[in-house]
Amino acid sequence: MRIERTGQVEPLTPRVMVFIEKALSGVSLDGPDSNDKRPDYLCIDGRLVIELKTLEDDGTDRMTNLTDELRQRDDWPVFLGSAPMRAFIENTNDPEGIQQRVIERLGRGLINQRKKANRQLHAFSKTSKAKNLVRMLLIVNEDHEAYDPHMVSYVLWHAVRQIKGELPRYEHVDLIVYMTERHAQMIDGRVIFPTLVIEGSSCASDEWKSAFGELFFNRWARWNGHFPKFVEDITSFETIDHVPEHAARQDFWKLEYRRKPYLRDLTEMELYDRFDEVNLMNALSFMKDCPLETTLEQRTDGIRMFSDMMDEMAHRAIPVTRFPHKADRAVFAARRLNLPPLIVEWVEKFERELEEMNHES
């Protein structure tokens, strides 16, 4: 399932702020003397206090540092071009352990927001006269692909269950709500955006607090003109592809392949055969001594097919080492392509000489 988005999109955070003020009767707590110890809104006749955090850090630096560490592993795979982190993880000897490290590294941005909110909401609780106050941390993800709903729910679910001493580590946060419009899924022909509601430890003893999470969820859905839809499997949310108005040729090729992944139905062995064929034709197109003449259009098509091949191998988490170059396979590829006998003979002679040189070295 792929969902595309074109053109400019109105930022989510300003829309959420308007929603809080209009649909939740939110009153801003910002003032001339406001500081980091004060939350953002007091809502629903003073019964709900909200600290709003926008994710500004996409985790790139943290992930780059982790990737540099992981590249030192002997089992770290090699891909042609770029590949999602999932593809690298699946081809290591410890996929579960590395996945945990990735989640923890990315999750630091979320935990930092939670720590700040815990202090702010605690400070407000001490000065508030309300007896039945619900304290909410609202996290908005504007456009960061890495913070998918499944990863976020995993990090925050475990965070609310941490114990420090004899008390929950984040005891002053009753509810966490996470909102993103960079991730979605298609249900009955409609695009569904996720809104996660995670209950803090206090909801176990004060069950009535849970109702405020449901209230927020329902009002947000109706504010946007929809009926609320509960989804049990949050792993089914996919990243939305942003489609730029103008794109470089290679970026356009990648977009076109995601729209029509024509290699997707091939078995892995069939893909290996196609890999040999694409590499052979590209090699012949750029060898000066090769008797095969190709046009500029044919060479461009060859480069595009190689780009498609890289995208498909990345999607399947197939490292390049799983498709090693072999002389016999190159010759078989030339025959499958029905190249003229003169070209097939030239390919076989070239490959055997290359094979012999490699053995000698």
C-alpha positions, 0 to 999 in steps of 0.5 A: 500500500502506497499513499502519495501527497503532492503540493504544500501541506498545512503544518499540523501543529498550528491546526492542533493549537486551533483545535485545542482552543476551539474544541477543548475550550483551551486557554493558553498559559503562556504569558510575559513571565512564561518559562519552561516550567509552565505547560501550554494549555488549560482545557475543559473548565480547568480539568485537563492541562496539556503540554504540547511538544513538536518533534523538531529533531528527526534523529538523523545525527543519532542514527548516523552515529549508530550506523557508523558503529554498526558498520564495524560489524563483520556481518554488516551487509553491503547494498547497492545504493541506499536501503532502509535500515530494516534491510540492513538489520534483517541481514545481520546475525543479531537482528533483534538486538540491533533492532532494539538499539535502533529503537532506543537510539531513535526513542531518545528524542521522545524520552527527552520530550517526556522528561521535560513534560513530566517536570512542567506538569509536576510544577503546575500540579503543585500550584493548581487548585483543581482536585481532579486534574488530568495531565496530558503530554501531546506530541506532534510529528510534523514530517519525520519519517523515522517516528512511525506509530509502531516505534513510537508506541513501543518506546512510550509504552515502555517508558510509562512503565519504568520505575524509579525507586518505588514510584513511576519514573514519569508519574506526573504524566497521566496521558500521552497523545501522539499525532502524525500525518506523515504516516497513514493507511488506507481503509475502505478507500479512505486515508486514515491518519494515526492518533495514539493514546498511551495511558500513564501509570496513574490511569490504573488507579484513577480509571476515570482519567482514561476517558480524557484520552478517548474524549481527545481522540473523538473530538479530534476526529470530528473536528476534521469531519470524520468519525473516529476509527479504532485500529488494532494493528498499528504496524499497518501504517505506512510512510506517506511519499512526498511527491515534489513538483520538480525532481531530478531524473533519478528521483523521478525513476525511483518514484515511478518504480514505487508506483509500478514495481514490475520486478516485485513478482519475480522469485529471488533466482529470477531476480538474480538472472535479471540482475546479471542481464542488467549488469551485463548490458550496462558493462557492454555499453560502456566498454570501449573494446566491445563490438556491441554498439548501443545508442544513448537511449539504450544506455539511459534505459540500462541505467534506469533498469539498474536503478529499479534493480537497486530499489527492488533489492533494497525492498527485499533486503537482498545485499549485493553479496547474495548476487555475486558476479560469476563468469558462467552466469554472465555468459548465460545472461548473454545467451538469454538476451539473444545477443549475436553469437559474436557478442556472446563469444566476446563476453565468454572470452572476456569473462574467462580472461578476467576469471583467470586474472582473479585466480592468479591474484 
